[in-house]
């Protein structure tokens, strides 16, 4: 409570331009600035002492790092290549195996990193619902992290993985259209306002923090409601959303299962039965330990960034979510939503608009092992072949997991029940008839659910 009080006073000192009628109950709370600086020369002398008190024990960035964990900006070539959402940037001084582009270097990594869309706390937007909240400071970081992940999926879908933000204007219209979808008002489909409304049944509420599992399902609900509201119009999110879970309620543990039958059903529902396959956004919420991640999962998490379909990880610390987009050995590179910025309205066809607040020039990293065990992994599959490739890579990852996979792959719910049962005679070859029925390639079921009880941690 003391730390919360201090943080609220700091934010009030930083945001002195706010109306005096806005109270801390309206959540003008801690401003965890990426710049790490605090203006201690506040005209509000009442808060100045509190600000100075915190400055004596460390900067605002260090205060934030007490919650999130230590972050650094140094990158060493000796630490090896960097995998950033499925692309390998070779900055090492030695030959490395892998499928990345050998022409990539540190400059290419920087450009790639800075082209990723950043969503942060915003202030000054229209109040959310019936509340008086005009900012999401101190509680909206998981929502912002999830917005970043979905924004990258839209970038990959509309502009391709090789797209980079141009250094000069005019800007790409498709890029601006994507940003407009995430505006901070009810008029924007993927706004914090609409996400909170869609996630009510999963516990989303103004001023409250939310976990990865609820956030993933909130996107599923929002996408469905937008599809129903735009019956014959172009959908704001042009892809089906499939939240992968291990059982009916998704919270009882066990490795989540990518069920090909369910993926096809999601695509069919999205297209209203017009086509068998559509672009697919897979979200995989996981709990990989108690207080911290079980070390056996860290190499597997690292490997997911080598998937061409990678959309990174929603993760961080309890109450301090980030969006992790790359790895270099034990380092996890992330985009941080804990900066507080004024609302930006991107309207019309103005291709000269300033979008700098949607990108980050500071490359930060934390140890991958230090992130919270409650997280969610995202993947984007453009078409059926891309999904087949994802399933193949996921199955190989299962084989490398020593009985403790992040998630598994099954052809159908029937085959899943067979594998998880006690019938030792069931072999993966018995699922080939299901594969023929669905039109998908057979998937290696090795390392499935046999050792589930030995590794699940909740």
N, C-alpha and C positions, 0 to 999 in steps of 0.2 A: 504494500500500500504506500510506503514511503517513497519507493522508486517511482511508482505511478504518479504520485503527487508532484515529485520533482520534475518528471518528464512533462507533465501537463503544464507546469509553470514555464518550462523552457519553451515549449511550443507557443504559449501565449506571448512570451517575449519576442519570439521570432516573427510571429504573425500579428504584430502590433497594428497593422493596417486594417485589421478586421473591425467590423462594427462592434461597439461596446455592448450591444445587446446580445452578441453571440457568447454563450457561456461554455464552460468546459463540459457541461452536460450535453451540449450539441456536438461534442467530440472534436473540438479543435485541439487535439491532443498532441502527442509527441511527434516532432518533426525530425525524423531520422535522416538527415541530409547526407547524400553521397559525398558532398564536398567536405563534410566533417567540420564545418566552421560554425561558430555561434556569435551573433552580434551582442556583446555584453554591454554595449552602450545604449541600451534601450531607454527610451524616454519614460517608460513605465518603471519608475524607481522601485515600486513595490515588488517587481519580479527580478530586478537587477541582482539583488543579493542571492536569490536562488540560482540564477544563471551563473554567477561568479563561483558559487559553491560547487556546482558541477564541473566548471572549468578547472577548478583546482585539483580535481581528481581525474581529469581527462577530458578530451574533446567529445563533442556529440557523436562523432564516428566511433570513438572508443566505447562510449556508452551503448551505442547500437551493437557493437561487436560483443558486448557482454551478453546480449541476447542471442544474436545470430552466430557468434563465434568469430574468431580471428579471420580477417580478410587481408589479402595482399595483392599488390599490383605487379610484382616482379615476375618475369617469365624468363627462364633460362633455356638456351638451345641445348644444353647438355641433358635436360630433362626429357628429351624425346619429342616425338611428333604430337600434334594436337588434333584431336578428333572433335569437330564442331558440327553437330547435327548431321552425321553421316558423311562428312567431307574431311579427308585427312590433309592437314596443312603440315608440310614437312619443314620444320625449322631446326631439326637436329643436324649435327655435323657428320653424321654417319649414315650409311645405307640402312634402310628400314624396310621390313616386309610390310605388306598391306596392299590395298587396292586404291590408295589415294592418288591424287594428281601430283607427280613429282615436281611439277613446275611451281607448286604452291610454296610460299615462304612466309616469313613473319608478317610482311606487309600485306600479303593476301589474307592472312588470318585476321589482322586488324580490320581490314576493309569488310570482311565477312561478318565479324563480330559487331561492328558498328552499323551494319545494315539490318541487323535484327531489330524488330520493333520492341520498344520499351514502353511498358505501362507502369505508371507510378501513382502514388497518392495524388489526388487533385483537390483543390479547394475552390469554392465559389460557384459550384454548379447549383441547379435548381434542387430544392429540397426533395428528399427521397420519400415518396408516398405521403403519408400523413405526419411523418416525423419533421423535425426541424434541422435535420442533418444536411449540411451543404458541403460536407467534406467527408472523406473516408479515412482520414489520418488516424493511425494507430490500430485500425481494425480491418482494413480492406486489402491487406497484402496478398492473401490467398486468392481473392477474386482477381486482383490485378495480375498475379502470376498466371492464373488460368487464361486470362485474356491474352497474355503474351503468347502462350502456347497455341491457342486457336488462331491468333493473328499470323504466326509463322506458317501454320497449315494453309491458311488462305494465300499467303505469299507464295508458297511452293505450288499451290494449285493454279493460281492466276498468272504468276510471273516466272515460275520455275526456280529450282534450287540455286541456279547460277546467278540469279538477279542480285545486283548490288545497288544500293542507294546512290544515285548520280551525285557527283560533286557540284554540279551546276544545275540551275533551273533552266527550263521548266521540268517539273517532276512528272513521273509516270501517273497518268490518270487512274489506272487500276490500283496503284499504290495508295493514292489519295482516297479512292473509293473504299479501300480496306480500312484505313484509319477512321473514316467517317462512320463505319459500322460500330465503332467502339466509343463514340462520343458519350459525354456524360449527361445524357438526358433521356427521357422516355422515348424520344423520337428515334434514337439510335438502337437498332435491334440488340446489340451485344453490350449495352451500357450496364453499369453497376446497378442502375435502377431496375432494369428488366431481369437481370440475373437474380437479384434479391427476391423479386416477385416470383420467379420460376422456382426458386429453391426453398420456398417456405416449408414444404413438406419434409425437407431434409435438414431443417433447422437453421437455414439462413435467415438472419435478422439484422436490421440496421444496428450498428454499433457492436456486433458480436463477431468473434473470429470463427472461422469454419475450417474443417479438415479436408484433405484431398478426396476422400471417398464421397462426401456430400457434394463437393464441388464438381466432380466428374458427372455425377448423376444430375446435377442442376443443369449442366450443359445439354445433357440428353433430353431433359424436360423442355428446356427452352427451344431447342431445335425442333422438337415435335410440335410445340405450340405455334412456332413460326410457320412450320409447314402447313398446319391446319388453317392458319389465318390467311396464308397466301396460296390458296388452293390451286389456282391455275397460273400463278405468277412465278417469276424467277425467284428461287429461294435465296435468302440472305447468306445462308451457309450451304454451299453447293456440294455437300457430302453427307453421307450417313454417319451417325455417331454410334459407336459400339463400345459400351462400358463393360469390360471383361471382369468377371467375378468367378469365384470357385464354387458357389452354392447359391441357393435361392435368395438369401438376404445379403450375401456378399461380405458378411462381417464375422463369420464363424471360423475363419482361418483356412489353411490349405492353399496350395498354389492355384491362383486364378487360371482358368482354362479358356484359351482362344478356341471357341467352337466354330468350325467352318460353317456348319448348318445355321448357327445364329448370325454369323456375319452375312450370309446370303439373305437371311430373313430381314436383317436391318436394311440391306440394299434394296430389297424388293419393296419394303414398306416405304422407304424414302422416295422411290420412283413410282409409288402407287401401282406396282405390278407391271409397269411398262417395260422394264429391262431387268435382267438378272443381276447385273453388277453396276455399281456406281462407285465414285471415289469414296474412301472410307477413312474416318478418323477413329483410331482405337485408343481408348484410355484405360490404363491398367492400374487401379489403386492397389497399394501393397502395404503390409505391415511387416517389416523385416527385422524385428527385434523388440526389446523392451525399452530400456533407456537409450540405447544406441543401436546402430545397425550391427547385426551379426557379421563379423569379418568375412564369412564364407560368401556373402552376397556381393561384396564390393567388386571383385573381378567381373562378375556377371553384369552389374550395373554399368561398369566401364565398357563392357562389350556392346551394350545396347547402342552406344553412341557411334559404333561403326556400321550400324544398319543404315542403308540408304533411306529408309523410311523414318529415321529417328526424328522425334520432335522434343527430345529432352525430358526433363524431370521437374515436376512440381515438388519442391522440397525446401528444407531450411531447418528452422528450429520451431518448437511449439510457439505459436503466436507471432512468428517472424518468417513468413514464407518467402522464397525466392524462386526464380526460374533458372534452372541449371541447363546450360546449352552446350557445354563442351568439357572435355577431360584431357589432361596431360599427366600420365602416370597416376599419382595419387591426388592430383589437383582437380578440383571441379570449378569450372568457369561459370559465372552466373550473372544474370541481370537482376538488379535490385529495385524492387518497387517502393522502397522506403524513403525516397525523396519526395518532397512536397512541392507541387507545381500548380500554377494557376490553370484553370480550365482553358482549353484551346478549342475554338469552334472551326471546324473544317467544312465549309459549305460550298456548294456550287462547283464550278469548273475552274476555280482559281488555282492554277498550277505554280503560282509564285508564293504560295503560303509557306510560312516558316514552320517546319515540322521537327526542328532540332530537339524539342522536348520529348520526342518519341524515339530517341536514339541515345546511346550511351558511349561516351568516349573514354571512359575509365574501365579498364579490363581488370576485374577483380576475381579472385579465386579463394576457395577454402578447401581444406582436406575433404575428400569425398567421404571418408569414414566419419566425419563429424556431423553430417546432416541427419535430420531426424528420421527414425525408422519408418514413420508414417509418411508415405509419399505416393506419387502417381507418375507413371511413365506414359508418354504419348508417342504414337506412330501415325504416319499418313501414308496410305496406299492409294496410288493414283488409279489403278485399274486392277483387273483380275490377275494379270501376270505379276504385277507388283505385289499383290497380296500373296500369291504363291511363293514368290521370292522371300517375303517376310516370314511365311510359315516354315520354309526350309531353313532359314537362318535361326529362327526361334527353336526349331527342333534340334539343330546342332548345339545350340546353347544349352538345351536340356541335357544333352549327352555329356557336356562338359561340367555339369553342375554337381556331380558326385551325390546325386539323390536329393539335392536341395535347390530345385529350380526356382527362378523368379515366377515363371508361369509356364504352362504346358500347352500343347496343341492337340485337339481332338477333332475328328471328322463330324461327329454328331453327339447328341446327348445320350443316345443309346450306347454308342461305343464308349463314352465316358463312364457310364454306369457299369459296363462290362469290365473295364480296366480297374475301376475302384472296388469291384466286388472281390469275392474270395475264389473265383474260378481261375485257378492257376493255368488252365489250358488255353485261356484267351491269348491270342497272339495278334500283333499289329496287322498281320496279313489278312485277318478276318474282316478288317475295316475296308478293304479295297472295293467291296460291293457298294458300300456307302459312297466311296469316292466317285465311282462310276455314276451313281445316281445324282450326285451334286455337280458333276462335271469338273471337279477339282482333281489335282494331282494327289496321289497318296502321300501322306505325311508320316514321317518317322515318329512313332510313339514312344521311343526308348526313353527311359527315365521318367515315366509318367508319374502317377500318384502312389506308386507302391510304397515309397518311404515317407509319405506325407506326414504321418504322425510323429516321425522322428525329427522333423525340422520346423514345423510351424510354430511360430512365436507370436503371441499377441499380448 
